[in-house]
Structures are given as structure tokens and as C-alpha cells.
Amino acid sequence: MTLSADLLSILACPDDHGPLYYIESESVLYNPRLTRTYAVRDGIPVMLIDEATTVDAAEHDRLMQIVESDGIAPTFAD
């Protein structure tokens, strides 16, 4: 489910307050600095640190390939 551009423009990581990448095909918001994903369930971002998932190096590389190949922009400019 697509998140609105208005919502995406204000979403930040609740831990480091930096921008995220919305990978719609994976239903996640991704923070590459912390290698952490936040689930998007039924169009609602779950921005709870305790429910986030830390990914390994291989998964980080895979997610960043999607970001690069799909031209996904961060939620806001740092």
C-alpha cells in the first residue's frame, strides 16, 4: 500500500531522527545508517524501536540495491 507523499515527507527514524527509505515492494521503511527496518502494516508505519528489525550486511546490500535500482528518494534531505 502506498504511503502519501505528505506523510513520507515528515517520517524520520525515531532513534537517530534521520531520513528513511520507503521500499513499497517490501512494505518497510529502511534506515541504512542503523541497518534497521520499520514495518508498514495496512498502510500504517510502525515506528516503534522495539518492533524494528536490524538486518545483516547481505540484507542491507539487497535493500540498498532496491533503493538504487528503483530510484527511491529519502523521506527528507539531511
C-alpha positions, -999 to +999 in steps of 0.1 A: +000+000+000+014+034-010+021+060+017+011+096+009+039+120-001+028+143+027+033+115+053+066+104+038+080+140+039+078+141+077+088+105+086+121+101+104+138+073+123+126+075+159+161+065+170+186+087+151+160+112+136+174+108+101+156+101+068+143+067+058+137+050+025+102+037+018+106+004+000+070-002-010+076-036-025+089-048+009+064-028+030+092-013+050+108+019+059+146+014+059+173+033+079+206+023+062+226+041+090+213+018+117+206-011+092+171-012+106+136-017+090+103-005+103+073-024+091+044-008+072+012-027+081-021-019+063-006+014+052+004+024+087+042+028+095+051+010+128+077+035+141+084+017+174+121+010+180+112-022+200+094-035+169+121-026+144+142-053+128+180-050+124+192-065+092+226-082+084+251-070+058+236-091+030+201-078+036+214-042+038+230-047+004+198-062-011+177-033+002+201-007-010+201-023-044+163-019-045+167+017-034+192+025-061+176+005-089+141+019-082+155+055-076+139+057-042+145+091-025+149+095+012+119+108+032+136+142+035+170+157+028+195+155+057 
